[in-house]
């Protein structure tokens, strides 16, 4: 199980690193989604995914696009056959904003689990209403509006943006 979680961290880190080092080549284009797509992304991951699969959303605050390096990110993932929202403590903006994540979730009556794998921490919440919870987190805590573009890193399921 932890090997799969580590794989998630490594994949997101690799995507962020490739965005950092791509100077002579165009960076890989990630699929774009909006907050209104969050329930459909969760449904696709739930129906097609297995343990270790995930959907990571890269975003910027208050209408800004995701940063080219170390973007804020949050993800849905399947762990022990349970869906959850993870705040991975790898990118500096995620580390800096972890108290906002925890305060928001606890303010919404959710219990946040702390995880540590290979010196990479994460915060996780499980339960019902995850799509609505993530949408509200992005909107109220980070000012992500309905017209703002988020980038999607999908693992273990197909995302068709049409």
N, CA and C atoms as an extended XYZ file, in Angstrom:
486
Properties=species:S:1:pos:R:3:atomname:S:1:resname:S:1:resid:I:1 pbc="F F F"
N         0.822       -1.185        0.000 N   UNK     1
C         0.000        0.000        0.000 CA  UNK     1
C         0.875        1.261        0.000 C   UNK     1
N         1.846        1.323        0.906 N   UNK     2
C         2.684        2.523        0.994 CA  UNK     2
C         3.511        2.710       -0.264 C   UNK     2
N         3.859        1.604       -0.919 N   UNK     3
C         4.611        1.731       -2.177 CA  UNK     3
C         3.779        2.468       -3.210 C   UNK     3
N         2.480        2.237       -3.215 N   UNK     4
C         1.605        2.932       -4.156 CA  UNK     4
C         1.514        4.413       -3.808 C   UNK     4
N         1.424        4.716       -2.515 N   UNK     5
C         1.357        6.119       -2.093 CA  UNK     5
C         2.649        6.834       -2.469 C   UNK     5
N         3.781        6.174       -2.258 N   UNK     6
C         5.068        6.760       -2.648 CA  UNK     6
C         5.089        6.987       -4.156 C   UNK     6
N         4.529        6.037       -4.917 N   UNK     7
C         4.457        6.190       -6.368 CA  UNK     7
C         3.685        7.430       -6.766 C   UNK     7
N         2.621        7.730       -6.053 N   UNK     8
C         1.838        8.940       -6.315 CA  UNK     8
C         2.715       10.169       -6.106 C   UNK     8
N         3.403       10.215       -4.983 N   UNK     9
C         4.262       11.360       -4.678 CA  UNK     9
C         5.327       11.533       -5.748 C   UNK     9
N         5.929       10.422       -6.157 N   UNK    10
C         7.005       10.474       -7.152 CA  UNK    10
C         6.473       10.975       -8.492 C   UNK    10
N         5.293       10.504       -8.903 N   UNK    11
C         4.731       10.922      -10.182 CA  UNK    11
C         4.420       12.416      -10.188 C   UNK    11
N         3.797       12.910       -9.131 N   UNK    12
C         3.500       14.343       -9.071 CA  UNK    12
C         4.794       15.142       -9.042 C   UNK    12
N         5.779       14.678       -8.283 N   UNK    13
C         7.067       15.375       -8.234 CA  UNK    13
C         7.734       15.370       -9.607 C   UNK    13
N         7.624       14.267      -10.332 N   UNK    14
C         8.224       14.191      -11.667 CA  UNK    14
C         7.545       15.156      -12.632 C   UNK    14
N         6.227       15.258      -12.536 N   UNK    15
C         5.508       16.204      -13.396 CA  UNK    15
C         5.956       17.627      -13.087 C   UNK    15
N         6.030       17.947      -11.795 N   UNK    16
C         6.457       19.296      -11.416 CA  UNK    16
C         7.905       19.545      -11.830 C   UNK    16
N         8.768       18.535      -11.670 N   UNK    17
C        10.173       18.698      -12.050 CA  UNK    17
C        10.320       18.864      -13.560 C   UNK    17
N         9.523       18.130      -14.342 N   UNK    18
C         9.637       18.262      -15.792 CA  UNK    18
C         9.208       19.648      -16.235 C   UNK    18
N         8.283       20.254      -15.516 N   UNK    19
C         7.867       21.616      -15.840 CA  UNK    19
C         9.008       22.583      -15.520 C   UNK    19
N         9.806       22.243      -14.524 N   UNK    20
C        10.905       23.085      -14.092 CA  UNK    20
C        12.067       23.065      -15.071 C   UNK    20
N        12.346       21.884      -15.650 N   UNK    21
C        13.561       21.731      -16.448 CA  UNK    21
C        13.330       21.839      -17.946 C   UNK    21
N        12.102       21.934      -18.376 N   UNK    22
C        11.822       21.977      -19.821 CA  UNK    22
C        12.071       23.381      -20.351 C   UNK    22
N        13.278       23.599      -20.861 N   UNK    23
C        13.613       24.912      -21.413 CA  UNK    23
C        13.678       24.873      -22.931 C   UNK    23
N        14.232       23.800      -23.472 N   UNK    24
C        14.333       23.722      -24.923 CA  UNK    24
C        13.163       22.964      -25.530 C   UNK    24
N        12.442       22.227      -24.725 N   UNK    25
C        11.281       21.495      -25.194 CA  UNK    25
C        10.042       22.081      -24.551 C   UNK    25
N         8.956       22.045      -25.275 N   UNK    26
C         7.694       22.507      -24.701 CA  UNK    26
C         7.283       21.538      -23.593 C   UNK    26
N         6.847       22.053      -22.438 N   UNK    27
C         6.431       21.162      -21.361 CA  UNK    27
C         5.189       20.374      -21.788 C   UNK    27
N         5.076       19.190      -21.232 N   UNK    28
C         3.907       18.363      -21.531 CA  UNK    28
C         2.653       19.111      -21.104 C   UNK    28
N         1.684       19.095      -21.985 N   UNK    29
C         0.419       19.753      -21.681 CA  UNK    29
C        -0.429       18.791      -20.870 C   UNK    29
N        -0.845       19.244      -19.725 N   UNK    30
C        -1.735       18.457      -18.886 CA  UNK    30
C        -3.167       18.817      -19.234 C   UNK    30
N        -4.084       17.877      -19.070 N   UNK    31
C        -5.488       18.209      -19.300 CA  UNK    31
C        -5.927       19.330      -18.356 C   UNK    31
N        -6.795       20.194      -18.854 N   UNK    32
C        -7.333       21.281      -18.043 CA  UNK    32
C        -8.742       20.930      -17.604 C   UNK    32
N        -9.051       21.301      -16.374 N   UNK    33
C       -10.396       21.119      -15.837 CA  UNK    33
C       -10.796       22.393      -15.106 C   UNK    33
N       -12.042       22.482      -14.761 N   UNK    34
C       -12.568       23.568      -13.940 CA  UNK    34
C       -13.212       22.942      -12.711 C   UNK    34
N       -13.548       23.758      -11.741 N   UNK    35
C       -14.127       23.216      -10.511 CA  UNK    35
C       -15.417       22.449      -10.781 C   UNK    35
N       -16.157       22.835      -11.808 N   UNK    36
C       -17.392       22.116      -12.127 CA  UNK    36
C       -17.120       20.682      -12.584 C   UNK    36
N       -15.881       20.377      -12.994 N   UNK    37
C       -15.511       19.028      -13.430 CA  UNK    37
C       -15.122       18.111      -12.275 C   UNK    37
N       -14.956       18.648      -11.089 N   UNK    38
C       -14.477       17.849       -9.953 CA  UNK    38
C       -15.346       16.610       -9.714 C   UNK    38
N       -16.686       16.709       -9.678 N   UNK    39
C       -17.486       15.492       -9.464 CA  UNK    39
C       -17.275       14.440      -10.561 C   UNK    39
N       -17.139       14.866      -11.815 N   UNK    40
C       -16.930       13.914      -12.909 CA  UNK    40
C       -15.556       13.251      -12.817 C   UNK    40
N       -14.537       14.008      -12.414 N   UNK    41
C       -13.201       13.432      -12.232 CA  UNK    41
C       -13.244       12.388      -11.123 C   UNK    41
N       -13.897       12.727      -10.015 N   UNK    42
C       -14.020       11.773       -8.904 CA  UNK    42
C       -14.780       10.527       -9.353 C   UNK    42
N       -15.852       10.700      -10.118 N   UNK    43
C       -16.631        9.555      -10.592 CA  UNK    43
C       -15.793        8.667      -11.503 C   UNK    43
N       -14.996        9.264      -12.396 N   UNK    44
C       -14.142        8.479      -13.292 CA  UNK    44
C       -13.095        7.702      -12.499 C   UNK    44
N       -12.463        8.348      -11.535 N   UNK    45
C       -11.472        7.673      -10.705 CA  UNK    45
C       -12.132        6.555       -9.900 C   UNK    45
N       -13.295        6.822       -9.344 N   UNK    46
C       -14.000        5.815       -8.540 CA  UNK    46
C       -14.389        4.592       -9.357 C   UNK    46
N       -14.814        4.811      -10.604 N   UNK    47
C       -15.295        3.681      -11.401 CA  UNK    47
C       -14.164        2.908      -12.084 C   UNK    47
N       -13.068        3.573      -12.419 N   UNK    48
C       -11.988        2.912      -13.160 CA  UNK    48
C       -10.750        2.627      -12.320 C   UNK    48
N       -10.571        3.360      -11.228 N   UNK    49
C        -9.324        3.293      -10.476 CA  UNK    49
C        -9.248        2.135       -9.496 C   UNK    49
N        -8.019        1.912       -9.039 N   UNK    50
C        -7.701        0.878       -8.055 CA  UNK    50
C        -6.765        1.497       -7.014 C   UNK    50
N        -6.421        0.728       -6.006 N   UNK    51
C        -5.509        1.226       -4.980 CA  UNK    51
C        -4.264        1.852       -5.614 C   UNK    51
N        -3.920        3.032       -5.158 N   UNK    52
C        -2.748        3.743       -5.648 CA  UNK    52
C        -3.037        4.702       -6.780 C   UNK    52
N        -4.213        4.638       -7.372 N   UNK    53
C        -4.559        5.559       -8.451 CA  UNK    53
C        -5.027        6.889       -7.871 C   UNK    53
N        -4.909        7.944       -8.664 N   UNK    54
C        -5.211        9.274       -8.145 CA  UNK    54
C        -5.570       10.251       -9.253 C   UNK    54
N        -6.119       11.379       -8.828 N   UNK    55
C        -6.384       12.530       -9.693 CA  UNK    55
C        -5.861       13.747       -8.949 C   UNK    55
N        -4.740       14.307       -9.409 N   UNK    56
C        -4.130       15.467       -8.755 CA  UNK    56
C        -4.502       16.731       -9.523 C   UNK    56
N        -4.939       17.742       -8.780 N   UNK    57
C        -5.306       19.039       -9.355 CA  UNK    57
C        -4.220       20.043       -9.002 C   UNK    57
N        -3.622       20.675      -10.008 N   UNK    58
C        -2.636       21.732       -9.803 CA  UNK    58
C        -3.349       23.051      -10.038 C   UNK    58
N        -3.172       24.004       -9.128 N   UNK    59
C        -3.940       25.240       -9.216 CA  UNK    59
C        -3.161       26.424       -8.663 C   UNK    59
N        -3.648       27.609       -8.978 N   UNK    60
C        -3.117       28.845       -8.425 CA  UNK    60
C        -4.194       29.507       -7.575 C   UNK    60
N        -3.784       30.441       -6.757 N   UNK    61
C        -4.741       31.147       -5.903 CA  UNK    61
C        -5.402       32.299       -6.634 C   UNK    61
N        -6.631       32.575       -6.259 N   UNK    62
C        -7.365       33.769       -6.688 CA  UNK    62
C        -7.322       34.021       -8.191 C   UNK    62
N        -7.632       33.003       -8.966 N   UNK    63
C        -7.725       33.166      -10.413 CA  UNK    63
C        -6.432       32.985      -11.175 C   UNK    63
N        -5.334       32.798      -10.486 N   UNK    64
C        -4.042       32.638      -11.152 CA  UNK    64
C        -3.881       31.208      -11.672 C   UNK    64
N        -3.135       31.042      -12.765 N   UNK    65
C        -2.858       29.679      -13.236 CA  UNK    65
C        -1.897       28.982      -12.267 C   UNK    65
N        -1.773       27.658      -12.372 N   UNK    66
C        -0.809       26.957      -11.525 CA  UNK    66
C         0.601       27.483      -11.775 C   UNK    66
N         1.387       27.555      -10.729 N   UNK    67
C         2.777       27.996      -10.855 CA  UNK    67
C         3.543       27.038      -11.764 C   UNK    67
N         4.508       27.555      -12.501 N   UNK    68
C         5.337       26.709      -13.378 CA  UNK    68
C         6.185       25.746      -12.552 C   UNK    68
N         6.582       26.185      -11.367 N   UNK    69
C         7.351       25.346      -10.456 CA  UNK    69
C         6.600       25.269       -9.142 C   UNK    69
N         6.527       24.088       -8.577 N   UNK    70
C         5.951       23.900       -7.246 CA  UNK    70
C         4.538       24.465       -7.122 C   UNK    70
N         3.654       24.017       -7.963 N   UNK    71
C         2.264       24.474       -7.924 CA  UNK    71
C         1.552       23.928       -6.694 C   UNK    71
N         0.610       24.708       -6.187 N   UNK    72
C        -0.308       24.182       -5.194 CA  UNK    72
C        -0.995       22.976       -5.807 C   UNK    72
N        -1.232       21.948       -5.019 N   UNK    73
C        -1.909       20.771       -5.555 CA  UNK    73
C        -2.647       20.026       -4.462 C   UNK    73
N        -3.719       19.393       -4.879 N   UNK    74
C        -4.525       18.556       -3.998 CA  UNK    74
C        -5.021       17.401       -4.851 C   UNK    74
N        -5.268       16.262       -4.227 N   UNK    75
C        -5.640       15.115       -5.038 CA  UNK    75
C        -6.686       14.250       -4.368 C   UNK    75
N        -7.441       13.558       -5.218 N   UNK    76
C        -8.237       12.415       -4.790 CA  UNK    76
C        -7.329       11.212       -4.978 C   UNK    76
N        -7.389       10.250       -4.063 N   UNK    77
C        -6.651        9.013       -4.277 CA  UNK    77
C        -7.388        7.861       -3.616 C   UNK    77
N        -7.078        6.671       -4.118 N   UNK    78
C        -7.650        5.452       -3.558 CA  UNK    78
C        -6.564        4.767       -2.745 C   UNK    78
N        -6.872        4.533       -1.485 N   UNK    79
C        -5.925        3.879       -0.577 CA  UNK    79
C        -6.708        2.847        0.237 C   UNK    79
N        -6.243        1.621        0.227 N   UNK    80
C        -6.959        0.526        0.898 CA  UNK    80
C        -8.420        0.483        0.480 C   UNK    80
N        -8.647        0.682       -0.821 N   UNK    81
C        -9.976        0.648       -1.432 CA  UNK    81
C       -10.903        1.750       -0.913 C   UNK    81
N       -10.341        2.800       -0.314 N   UNK    82
C       -11.127        3.938        0.172 CA  UNK    82
C       -10.669        5.202       -0.540 C   UNK    82
N       -11.635        6.007       -0.951 N   UNK    83
C       -11.348        7.271       -1.611 CA  UNK    83
C       -11.064        8.329       -0.547 C   UNK    83
N       -10.156        9.247       -0.866 N   UNK    84
C        -9.856       10.331        0.050 CA  UNK    84
C        -9.309       11.534       -0.692 C   UNK    84
N        -9.209       12.627        0.030 N   UNK    85
C        -8.552       13.844       -0.460 CA  UNK    85
C        -7.220       13.924        0.262 C   UNK    85
N        -6.145       14.112       -0.513 N   UNK    86
C        -4.798       14.212        0.052 CA  UNK    86
C        -4.204       15.583       -0.226 C   UNK    86
N        -3.549       16.139        0.777 N   UNK    87
C        -2.759       17.362        0.674 CA  UNK    87
C        -1.322       16.909        0.889 C   UNK    87
N        -0.569       16.748       -0.191 N   UNK    88
C         0.782       16.199       -0.127 CA  UNK    88
C         1.757       17.310        0.251 C   UNK    88
N         2.558       17.055        1.262 N   UNK    89
C         3.480       18.058        1.798 CA  UNK    89
C         4.849       17.932        1.128 C   UNK    89
N         4.841       18.173       -0.194 N   UNK    90
C         6.066       18.084       -0.983 CA  UNK    90
C         6.415       19.448       -1.572 C   UNK    90
N         5.487       20.071       -2.259 N   UNK    91
C         5.722       21.399       -2.843 CA  UNK    91
C         5.705       22.454       -1.731 C   UNK    91
N         6.626       23.406       -1.771 N   UNK    92
C         6.655       24.438       -0.723 CA  UNK    92
C         5.308       25.135       -0.474 C   UNK    92
N         4.523       25.471       -1.519 N   UNK    93
C         3.237       26.110       -1.218 CA  UNK    93
C         2.279       25.198       -0.448 C   UNK    93
N         2.350       23.901       -0.679 N   UNK    94
C         1.507       22.981        0.092 CA  UNK    94
C         1.950       22.932        1.553 C   UNK    94
N         3.250       22.936        1.768 N   UNK    95
C         3.766       22.942        3.142 CA  UNK    95
C         3.332       24.227        3.844 C   UNK    95
N         3.464       25.365        3.164 N   UNK    96
C         3.102       26.659        3.750 CA  UNK    96
C         1.613       26.769        4.045 C   UNK    96
N         0.781       26.071        3.291 N   UNK    97
C        -0.673       26.199        3.427 CA  UNK    97
C        -1.340       25.018        4.113 C   UNK    97
N        -0.564       24.154        4.746 N   UNK    98
C        -1.161       22.986        5.383 CA  UNK    98
C        -2.104       23.351        6.524 C   UNK    98
N        -1.829       24.428        7.248 N   UNK    99
C        -2.733       24.811        8.345 CA  UNK    99
C        -4.079       25.288        7.804 C   UNK    99
N        -4.073       25.933        6.645 N   UNK   100
C        -5.338       26.338        6.014 CA  UNK   100
C        -6.166       25.113        5.646 C   UNK   100
N        -5.501       24.100        5.090 N   UNK   101
C        -6.170       22.856        4.710 CA  UNK   101
C        -6.803       22.200        5.935 C   UNK   101
N        -6.014       22.044        6.989 N   UNK   102
C        -6.507       21.389        8.206 CA  UNK   102
C        -7.623       22.202        8.851 C   UNK   102
N        -7.439       23.506        8.975 N   UNK   103
C        -8.458       24.353        9.610 CA  UNK   103
C        -9.774       24.291        8.838 C   UNK   103
N        -9.712       24.312        7.514 N   UNK   104
C       -10.925       24.232        6.712 CA  UNK   104
C       -11.643       22.907        6.967 C   UNK   104
N       -10.909       21.811        6.909 N   UNK   105
C       -11.540       20.502        7.076 CA  UNK   105
C       -12.084       20.309        8.482 C   UNK   105
N       -11.313       20.684        9.473 N   UNK   106
C       -11.800       20.548       10.838 CA  UNK   106
C       -12.994       21.459       11.088 C   UNK   106
N       -12.994       22.634       10.448 N   UNK   107
C       -14.135       23.537       10.543 CA  UNK   107
C       -15.381       22.971        9.891 C   UNK   107
N       -15.194       21.997        9.020 N   UNK   108
C       -16.312       21.310        8.367 CA  UNK   108
C       -16.573       19.941        9.002 C   UNK   108
N       -16.092       19.762       10.222 N   UNK   109
C       -16.373       18.541       10.973 CA  UNK   109
C       -15.658       17.301       10.488 C   UNK   109
N       -14.549       17.480        9.787 N   UNK   110
C       -13.799       16.339        9.252 CA  UNK   110
C       -12.555       16.077       10.088 C   UNK   110
N       -12.205       14.814       10.183 N   UNK   111
C       -10.995       14.395       10.865 CA  UNK   111
C        -9.883       14.247        9.834 C   UNK   111
N        -8.739       14.876       10.095 N   UNK   112
C        -7.609       14.839        9.169 CA  UNK   112
C        -6.567       13.864        9.706 C   UNK   112
N        -6.162       12.936        8.835 N   UNK   113
C        -5.137       11.961        9.187 CA  UNK   113
C        -3.789       12.444        8.658 C   UNK   113
N        -2.758       12.358        9.494 N   UNK   114
C        -1.411       12.695        9.051 CA  UNK   114
C        -0.700       11.412        8.629 C   UNK   114
N         0.002       11.475        7.516 N   UNK   115
C         0.740       10.329        6.981 CA  UNK   115
C         2.184       10.741        6.736 C   UNK   115
N         3.085        9.775        6.773 N   UNK   116
C         4.493       10.017        6.475 CA  UNK   116
C         5.035        8.808        5.735 C   UNK   116
N         5.532        9.009        4.516 N   UNK   117
C         6.106        7.927        3.723 CA  UNK   117
C         7.391        8.437        3.100 C   UNK   117
N         8.507        7.757        3.406 N   UNK   118
C         9.814        8.142        2.849 CA  UNK   118
C        10.092        9.637        3.009 C   UNK   118
N         9.898       10.140        4.185 N   UNK   119
C        10.152       11.542        4.517 CA  UNK   119
C         9.246       12.528        3.781 C   UNK   119
N         8.158       12.060        3.198 N   UNK   120
C         7.181       12.944        2.576 CA  UNK   120
C         5.879       12.798        3.348 C   UNK   120
N         5.421       13.901        3.910 N   UNK   121
C         4.188       13.876        4.674 CA  UNK   121
C         2.987       14.181        3.801 C   UNK   121
N         1.835       13.799        4.291 N   UNK   122
C         0.586       14.162        3.631 CA  UNK   122
C        -0.510       14.229        4.675 C   UNK   122
N        -1.563       14.919        4.320 N   UNK   123
C        -2.746       15.035        5.159 CA  UNK   123
C        -3.890       14.443        4.357 C   UNK   123
N        -4.735       13.648        5.000 N   UNK   124
C        -5.786       12.930        4.265 CA  UNK   124
C        -7.107       13.008        5.022 C   UNK   124
N        -8.163       13.121        4.240 N   UNK   125
C        -9.517       13.050        4.782 CA  UNK   125
C       -10.309       12.080        3.918 C   UNK   125
N       -11.134       11.276        4.553 N   UNK   126
C       -11.983       10.325        3.852 CA  UNK   126
C       -13.422       10.570        4.266 C   UNK   126
N       -14.346        9.926        3.576 N   UNK   127
C       -15.754       10.031        3.933 CA  UNK   127
C       -16.611       10.407        2.749 C   UNK   127
N       -17.844       10.771        3.029 N   UNK   128
C       -18.814       11.129        1.991 CA  UNK   128
C       -18.643       12.584        1.569 C   UNK   128
N       -19.170       12.908        0.400 N   UNK   129
C       -19.206       14.287       -0.075 CA  UNK   129
C       -17.859       14.876       -0.427 C   UNK   129
N       -16.934       14.045       -0.898 N   UNK   130
C       -15.572       14.529       -1.170 CA  UNK   130
C       -15.522       15.541       -2.312 C   UNK   130
N       -16.317       15.346       -3.351 N   UNK   131
C       -16.294       16.287       -4.485 CA  UNK   131
C       -16.747       17.674       -4.030 C   UNK   131
N       -17.819       17.723       -3.277 N   UNK   132
C       -18.322       19.003       -2.788 CA  UNK   132
C       -17.342       19.641       -1.808 C   UNK   132
N       -16.735       18.811       -0.971 N   UNK   133
C       -15.763       19.308       -0.005 CA  UNK   133
C       -14.550       19.918       -0.697 C   UNK   133
N       -14.028       19.237       -1.723 N   UNK   134
C       -12.876       19.767       -2.451 CA  UNK   134
C       -13.243       21.049       -3.183 C   UNK   134
N       -14.402       21.075       -3.795 N   UNK   135
C       -14.853       22.287       -4.490 CA  UNK   135
C       -14.915       23.463       -3.510 C   UNK   135
N       -15.496       23.234       -2.344 N   UNK   136
C       -15.607       24.310       -1.351 CA  UNK   136
C       -14.237       24.737       -0.827 C   UNK   136
N       -13.334       23.782       -0.614 N   UNK   137
C       -11.970       24.099       -0.180 CA  UNK   137
C       -11.297       25.025       -1.183 C   UNK   137
N       -11.339       24.642       -2.457 N   UNK   138
C       -10.682       25.446       -3.486 CA  UNK   138
C       -11.307       26.835       -3.586 C   UNK   138
N       -12.617       26.904       -3.503 N   UNK   139
C       -13.313       28.185       -3.649 CA  UNK   139
C       -13.105       29.091       -2.439 C   UNK   139
N       -13.349       28.583       -1.244 N   UNK   140
C       -13.331       29.459       -0.066 CA  UNK   140
C       -11.928       29.731        0.466 C   UNK   140
N       -11.054       28.739        0.427 N   UNK   141
C        -9.718       28.923        1.009 CA  UNK   141
C        -8.699       29.484        0.017 C   UNK   141
N        -8.880       29.178       -1.275 N   UNK   142
C        -7.862       29.558       -2.248 CA  UNK   142
C        -8.395       30.442       -3.362 C   UNK   142
N        -9.655       30.825       -3.293 N   UNK   143
C       -10.218       31.756       -4.267 CA  UNK   143
C       -10.277       31.232       -5.683 C   UNK   143
N       -10.359       29.909       -5.848 N   UNK   144
C       -10.456       29.318       -7.181 CA  UNK   144
C       -11.888       29.515       -7.673 C   UNK   144
N       -12.022       30.260       -8.749 N   UNK   145
C       -13.337       30.573       -9.292 CA  UNK   145
C       -13.796       29.583      -10.340 C   UNK   145
N       -15.052       29.683      -10.737 N   UNK   146
C       -15.617       28.717      -11.691 CA  UNK   146
C       -14.979       28.764      -13.078 C   UNK   146
N       -14.389       29.890      -13.459 N   UNK   147
C       -13.769       29.997      -14.777 CA  UNK   147
C       -12.269       29.735      -14.754 C   UNK   147
N       -11.730       29.471      -13.591 N   UNK   148
C       -10.294       29.250      -13.459 CA  UNK   148
C        -9.913       27.856      -13.946 C   UNK   148
N        -8.793       27.767      -14.634 N   UNK   149
C        -8.295       26.492      -15.145 CA  UNK   149
C        -7.383       25.837      -14.116 C   UNK   149
N        -7.629       24.563      -13.886 N   UNK   150
C        -6.770       23.723      -13.061 CA  UNK   150
C        -6.159       22.684      -13.987 C   UNK   150
N        -4.955       22.240      -13.698 N   UNK   151
C        -4.351       21.170      -14.481 CA  UNK   151
C        -4.581       19.861      -13.753 C   UNK   151
N        -4.789       18.796      -14.519 N   UNK   152
C        -5.113       17.488      -13.961 CA  UNK   152
C        -4.026       16.485      -14.294 C   UNK   152
N        -3.535       15.786      -13.277 N   UNK   153
C        -2.645       14.646      -13.456 CA  UNK   153
C        -3.474       13.423      -13.082 C   UNK   153
N        -3.787       12.589      -14.061 N   UNK   154
C        -4.653       11.424      -13.849 CA  UNK   154
C        -3.833       10.147      -13.917 C   UNK   154
N        -4.006        9.292      -12.925 N   UNK   155
C        -3.321        8.005      -12.901 CA  UNK   155
C        -4.338        6.904      -12.622 C   UNK   155
N        -4.435        5.955      -13.548 N   UNK   156
C        -5.301        4.804      -13.348 CA  UNK   156
C        -6.688        4.950      -13.928 C   UNK   156
N        -6.943        6.051      -14.630 N   UNK   157
C        -8.236        6.238      -15.268 CA  UNK   157
C        -8.077        7.182      -16.438 C   UNK   157
N        -9.006        7.106      -17.344 N   UNK   158
C        -9.001        7.978      -18.526 CA  UNK   158
C        -9.833        9.211      -18.233 C   UNK   158
N        -9.312       10.362      -18.622 N   UNK   159
C       -10.082       11.605      -18.508 CA  UNK   159
C       -10.275       12.166      -19.895 C   UNK   159
N       -11.522       12.266      -20.280 N   UNK   160
C       -11.873       12.844      -21.566 CA  UNK   160
C       -12.533       14.181      -21.296 C   UNK   160
N       -11.863       15.250      -21.655 N   UNK   161
C       -12.330       16.588      -21.327 CA  UNK   161
C       -13.494       17.057      -22.189 C   UNK   161
N       -13.936       16.265      -23.140 N   UNK   162
C       -15.035       16.714      -24.003 CA  UNK   162
C       -16.373       16.556      -23.348 C   UNK   162
